[in-house]
Amino acid sequence: MIDDVVIIGGGAIGCAAALALARRGVQVRLIERAHLGAEASSAAAGILGAYAEAHDAGPLTQLCLRSLALYAAWSAGLVEETGIDVGYRPSGSMRVSFAKGPLDEQAHATFGVFGDDERALDAAAAHALEPQLAPDIAGALLFAKDCRIDPPALVSALAAAMERAGVVVMTGGVARITIENGRATGVTLESGDAVRAGTVVLTAGAWSLLEGSGITPLELWPIRGQMAELRTAGHVLGHVVFGPAAYLSPRDDGRLIVGSTQERAGYRKAVTVRGLRGLLDGAVALVPGLADAEIARTWSGLRPATPDGGPLLGAGATRGLVIATGHFRNGILLAPITGEVVTALVLGNAPPVDLGPFGVQRFARG
């Protein structure tokens, strides 16, 4: 049997693309080396911080804003279809500073991007919203439109929705993308088995450096992020809070996700003393009461990074190949829009956004 599309990689990006295609009647087979969401998607904190994490009005910011605008309806559709609460909450976010100078600099840099969607708070106003913040903060920037989601629940909902839509999910490592007469015609698994398809979509994150992909280690590499989950006696925060050395993403049940390091450590996933100490010190600096919180678990994940921080998104160098990888810190946030982009490319339609800034060949041309 030849599938219409084979997707390599079962993280949030691959699942979102598979679901979007299947809902349009495309026969999709998704191949994941471990289990759905096993890598960066499960390691993510679930911050939909299109506003707080933007530094300019460039193409990546616009792509993130476009995807954030889709999230409420997209996630609500998943909840309605599967009955799984994906944890989507319009929580808003705050970027906290301990010195007025950096706060003013960031406010000046981003006010032209967001205007009224960004609000500067002095220390008293910040404490009025989040009383447990450290007493010595200088203030914060408030981004009311940012949201959060629970990545493991999101992956579970995507898996259930894909099953209903008829997506075939396989477990196995992909050895290479099969190229015949200048066209991608499927994949060869590490077992030696061949899977044929009309179109191959590569969404394997940090594991996208496959033979036949055309991607090189100079264009994509893993960045390790270490994380911790704290358990508290009650609700400590309502907003997602970014600080100088850590960010805090709350959950409804009192858990608090602390992240994240950014380390070039190859493919070594590990939680280190240095990394964990830095995160916990940063968390306690933001919220001193967390010194008494329980450390529930720690983990690390590998995010796929590119030289300019933007994803590799568009047609591959080989006919029949679509690439959607390199989303770095924005994989969960960009899942809805990436699913729509991949679907448009597979079906031969115009993508919903300009893909020029994210072209797969942009680094090779440079």
N, C-alpha and C positions, 0 to 999 in steps of 0.2 A: 504494500500500500504506500502511496506517495501522499504525504500530508500537504495541505495548502501552505502551511507555515510551520517551521520548527523554531522554537525559541530556546536559546541557551541561557540558562540562569533563572532561578526561581525566587529572586528577591522581590521587593515591592515593585520595582520597575518592570521586571519580567512578568509578574502576575497581572499588573495593571494593563500591560500591553496584550497579554493573552486574553484577558476578560473582554477588553474593548474589541478585539478582533472577533472573538467568538460570538459576541452579541450582534455582530454584523454578518453572521452566517459563515465565517471563515473556519475551516477545519484546522485546529491548532494542536500541536504537540509541544509540550514544555518539558525540557530536560534539565534536571537539577542534580548537581553532584552529591548533595547530602540530603537535606530535606528543605521544604519551602521556608524561605526566610532565615536560613541557617547562618548567614554571614552578616553583612553590614546592617541588614534590615532588622534583625533581632537585637543587634548591639545598639541601635539608635535610641536616643532619648525621646523621640517623637515630637520635637519642637517644630512647629510650623512658623518659623520666625522670619518670614519674608521681609518684614520691616526692620526688626531689631538687628538682623545680621547683614543688612545692606550697607554699603559704604559709598555708593554713587547711584546714578540713574541709568547705568549701563544695561546692556542686553540681558545679563544674568539676573539682575534685579527685576527687570521687566518680566522675564520668564517665571521667576518665583512668584511675583505678584499675580500673574495670570493663573498659575496653578492654585495658589491660595484661594483665589476667587471661585474656583471650581469645587473646593473641598467640602463645603457645607452640603451641597446637593449630592456630590459623589459619595461621601461617606454615609449620608442619610439613606441613599439608595441601597448601599451594602447592608446597613442595619435592617432595613425593611425586608430585603430579600432573604437574609440569613438568620435574623434574630440575634446576631452577635453585636454587642455594644463595642464599637471600635475605639471608644474613649475620646471622640472628637469633642473638644470643649473650646469655645471662644474665650479663652482665659485672658488674653492680652499679655504683653510682656513688658518688662522694665530692664533697662540697662543702667546699673547702679555704678556710681563713681565715688571714690573717697577723697577726691580733690576737685575743686571747681574748675581748674584750668582744662583738664581733659574732657570734662563734661561740656564745657562751653565749646571746645573745639569740635567735638562730635555733633553737637546740636547745630553748629554753623555749617558743618559739612553735609548734613543730611536734611536740614530744613527745606532746602530747595527741592529735594526729591519728594518729600512727603507732605510738606505744608502742615495743614491742620491734623493730619493723621499722626503727627508726632507732637508730644507735649512735654516741655521741660518742667520738672518738679524740683522745688527746693527740698531740703531735708524734712521739714515739717510735713509737706504735702506727700512725700514718699512714705513717711511713717504712718500717715493717716490711712494710706492704702494697704501698707504692709507693716504692721506694728512691730514685728519681730526682726526687722532689719537692724543691722548694727547701729548703735547710737552715733557713731562718728562718721556716717556717710555724709557726703557733701550734697547729694541730690541724685536724681535719676531722670532718664528719658522714658516716657511712657508711650507704648505703641499698642493702642487699644484693639487693633484689628488682628494682631497675631493670635495664633491658636496653638493647641497641643492635641496629640493623639497618642494612643497606646499601640506601639508597633506590633507586638506579638498578637494582639487582638485583631489588628488590621490584617495581618497576614492570614490569620485563621478565617476571617470573613472573606478575604479574596479567594482562599482555597475553596471554601464552600460555594461561593458564587461561580468560580470556574468549573467546579464539578457539575453544577446545575446547567451551565452553559455548554457543557460537552467537551471541555478542554481535557486532553489526555496528558497526564503527568507521569513522567518516567524518572527513575532514579539511576544516575550513572554519570561517570566522568566523560567529558567530550575530549577526544584526542586532537581533533582538527576539523576544520570546516572543509568540506569536499568541494573542490573546484574542478569543473569539467568544461572544456572549451570556453574558458574565460567567464564562466558563470558559476555561482554558488548553487549546488544542487542538493545539499543536505549536510550531514555531519557523520564522522566516523567516531564511534565510542572507544573508550580505552579498552573495552572488551574485544574490539575488532569488528563489532557489528556496525552495519551501516543503516542510517536513517535518512530517507530521501524526502525532499520537500521542494515546493515551488519557490519558496523564499525562506532565507535563514535570517533570523533576528538575534543579534548578539547583545545580551543584557547581563553578562556575567560579572559585572563589577570588577574587583581587583583581579579576577581570574579570566579577564578578557583577552589576555595576550596569547591567543591561540594561533596555531599555524593556519594560514588562510584568512586571518582577520585583517591583515595589513597594519595592525597597531604594533608599535614598538615600545620598549621600556622607556624611551625618552618622551613618549607621549602619554603614558599611563603607568602609575605605580601605586603600591599600597601605602596608606598612612594609618598607623595604629592609633586607635582611640581607646583609652582605658576609662572605665565607668564604675560607679558604685551606687548601690541602692540602700537608702537609709529608711528605717522605720521609726516613726515618732508617735508620741502618745495621742496627738491630735493633729488638726490641720495647721501647718506652719505657714504656708503660703497659698495665695490664690492665683497669683501671676507666675508665669515663667520669669525667672530672674537671672540676668547675666551680670557677672562681676568680673574683676580683672583677672582672676585666676581659676574661676569655675563658673558653671551655670547650674541652676537648680530648676528641675521640672517636676511640679507636684502631681500627685495622683489623688483621686477622690477618696481612697481608703487610707490616706495618711502617709503613703510611701512618698519618697522624694528621690528622684534620679539626679545624680551628681555627675557631671562630665565637663569636659573631656580633654584628654591629652591629644596632641598631634605629633606623632613620632614617626620618623623614617626608620623602621626596624625590619624591613623586608617582609617576609610572610610569617614572622614569628608573632603569634598571638600569645600575650602573656600579661599578667598584672604584676607590676613591679613595685617595690617599696617606694622608690622615688616618685613614680607616677601617682600611686595611691596617696602618698603623703601630701603631694602638691594639691590634689583634688580636695582632700579633706580639710587641709588648712584653708584653702580658698572658700570652701563651703562655710566653715565656722567663722571666717572673717566676715562673710555676708550676713549670716544668721548665727550669732553666738550660742543660742540655745541648742544648736545641733551638736554641740560637744557631748551631750548626753544621749544622742540618738543611737539606736542599734544599727550596726552594719549588717544588713541582711544578706547581701551578696555582692560580689565584684566580678567583672568580666572585661574582656577587650574584644575589639573587632577591627577589621581592616576596611578602610574606605578607599575607593578608587579616585586618585587625584590626577589632574592634568596640569601642564605648565601655567595656564592662565586661570585655573579654578573653575572653568566652565565645562559642561559635559561634552562628550563626543556624541553628537546627535545628528543623524542623517543617513544618506545612502553611503554604503561602503565603496571602496575602490573597485570592487568586483560586482558585476551585475547580479542581481538577486540577493544581495546582502544589505541588510539594514542594521545600523549600529546605534545603540542607546546605552551608553555606559559613561563612567567618569563623572558621576554626579556628586562625588565627594561628600560634603556634609548635608547635601540637599536631596538625597535620594527619596526619603519619605515625602518631603514637601513636593517634589516634582513628579511624583508617580501619576497623578491624574492627567497632567498636560502631556507627559511623555507617552502615556497610553494612547492619547489622541493623535500625537505626532506619528508614532509608529503605525497606527492604523491607516492614517492618510498616506504614508509612504508605501505601505504594502498594497493598498487599493489603487494607487496611482492618482490620488487626489492632492490638491494643494494643502500643505501643512497649515495648521491654524496659527502658526507663528513663523517669523522669519528665521530660518535655520542658518543663515550665512555666518553669524558669529560663532556657531557651534559646529561648523562643518568638520567632518572627520579628517579631511586632508589639510586643515589650516596650519598645522605645525610643520608638516612636510613641505608645504609651499614656502614657509618662512625659512 
